[in-house]
Amino acid sequence: MSRARSFVFTLVALTACNDSSNTPTSGTDSSTTAATDPGPATTDASTDAPATTSTTTSDEPTTGAPTGTTGDPVGPTYYRDIKAILDAKCATCHRPGDIAPFSLTNYDEAGMFAKILAPAIEDRTMPPWPPGADCNQFAHDRGLTDAERELVLAWIAADAPAGDPNDAPPPPDDDAPPIAYDVQIGIPEPFTPAQGVADDYRCFLLDWPKDQEAYATAFTIEPGAREIVHHVIAFIIPPDELEDFEALDAADPGPGYPCYGGPGGEASPRAQWLGAWVPGASSGALPEGTGIRVKPGSKIAMQMHYHPNGAPVADQSTIMVRTAETVARPALLLPIAHPGWMVDAPAMTIPAGEADVTHSFTIDLGSVIQYLYKDEAIGVGKPLLAHMAGVHMHTRGARASLVVQSGGAPEACLIDVPRWDFNWQGIYEFAAPITIEPTDSVRLECHFDNSAGDSSLKWGEGTEDEMCLGMVYVSTDSP
């Protein structure tokens, strides 16, 4: 029996056996399907409007703004009010040579595209920041505050006036200290993603160069072709799990191998995340004093999400890692999912035509840690600090959350993604760590919309399969 299937049946056994008060909380699964009400029908009515005089409008942005009696603009202007917001929240991606389709680094660009910005800002799809504001507070928040959103929309509605260039804010100051990365590993030869597709997912197995145990304390990606690299996830494949992944690599004649939901292989659902990168990502440093252990002989599965732009562009991206021999608080990035979903016991069924199907799973973190790390487990039976969290589904996902429960009632919300978008996913660092007691459990809940589907879905690696997976980055509570 493979270790992956052993993992499944071990946690199923834990689910059945954890009844006594001196054992970890059992894992449980709950699945529901809700029918949706399309709501009352609506009709479109129009009436004849009175004749009006002809007017002429211009789509060109204005260079001034309405002024008061003192001559000062009464509404927001680009240089005084808007540029600082766009620089901080938009121009990290919307800049020349990056993944965004146009640049927003100066007034000429921002004024030209102002009108098409409004719909994305109004429906909160841009800037992309998936975590819901009502759940938790996060570091490096890329979303617009309500005040920023209203200010930008008011500026657009006023025909995007430039204002006085002397009001321009100073250039953005990145006060994060430089990181001395000591590991650099990357795609061994240039790879050109498939053309004629919207997205191409490719995994590359990279040798970990350290011959001694080390802790990863910072992670980032240096994109080779920034204009087509949508996001990157790096997974640690320990020596005893390599066989499945090396077989996938060997079966594909080109560099790397195709992958989608995870790094591939039977053990994919429990592959440990080393880090994730998206355009505009902030400092790659992990929470202070923490680090993820990487064993010598491991490999890194580098999952590339390419978004081809219509021209054949070759990429040769690089992973950069800072390591340390020891850390004050060893950390683990734990996968949270019902093990039975992976072998249809029970199946994570998402029926065709259903608009709101819910699957959930509850388990204590000690059970997960004990199985995954056995005699190398840390923090079992002791408080843990949760520093980051994320969720993962595929394209039929609608919403997902992770909460810490104490006594069966929600105690602390780790993350809630109210509008899931597969194209924008990651792991998000909390503004302050959250303590998880040994008696607490973590509940994962995923909602799916398969109303447009003509067949049922369940757990799987493929594009037309689904997943319900949570990730929590935890460390010991004290050095």
C-alpha angles and dihedrals in degrees: 000000000000120000090245093057090040087056090052096052094040092057090042087055090049088052091055098041105041096095102116124085093242095058130077119274110275123248114248135187128212124181128181137174120208125195114222129225112225088209128228119330116254131211131207116230129179134184133202110268122215116260115270134195117263117261133187123220132190128215092207116110116246123244095212138040137222108282135210127225091284093055094246117131111260095205134050118291131197099245098040102038115006109041095069090052095048092045093052102037107024114020093065085080102014097070135105114293095010132115097268116095095235140018129251101183100116141023096264090058097040093046092048094052099033096107094053092048094064100074093049091047093046094053091040096237089124131086087031110235111149103186115097116242094224095062109055145336117255137198118238093023108188095187125106117252116233090255093050092047093051092046094052093046091049090051091051092047089054090057095263102280116205100213123188116338087212087070091063114128121239116270114280111277116218100203094181110117116246115267120229103219112197100181122063119173127159150160104311096221135014113281124200113204121229115279125224094038130099094225137015123195117199133170125207123195110221128189115243104230102207117102093195131056110276139176122232108224100168135023137185142151128238102206115219094202103022093181093067104029106101099174141332132213122190120203128194112230108194120216095259092055099048100097097076094047096044089052090056091049093048093049093061116071095208130068108294125344137264116272134164125170095025140346092294129243131095091281093051097111091061099039108131118244114233094184147311133230134197129174110279093024116161127230113331094222116126117227111299115277095011133104143167117242118235119192122220111259093035124129130215119230104211108200111200122197106200124192104196115214099206098272125088103255122175120218132201105173124182134217115220121197133179112211138192131194091229138006133202093236117027109214138205130202101216125202114220118200139122105267091211092063089068093060099030094255088143103002116227091230121187106185122219115260096021117127100195119031117164129202123179141174133191126198141146116252093232091068091052094047095047094054099041097045104022109180090006093057118132131201098015110155092009134091115275130205115228110209105167140012140184142171133219133204135144131246099302092055114117107173138354138181144179121209134175113233127202116188091353096298123106107263106171132006111225097182139342122188104192096182110034118208117179090207092062113048136132147125116285127211118227121235086235129011120258121223117231114196122215090249093052124096133206121230121205118196127182129184122201134195112207095157091123095045124105096200137042120260134210140170115313147124098250131099091252094046126081140223138197107200135155129196126202124184107211135172135186112282095236135021 
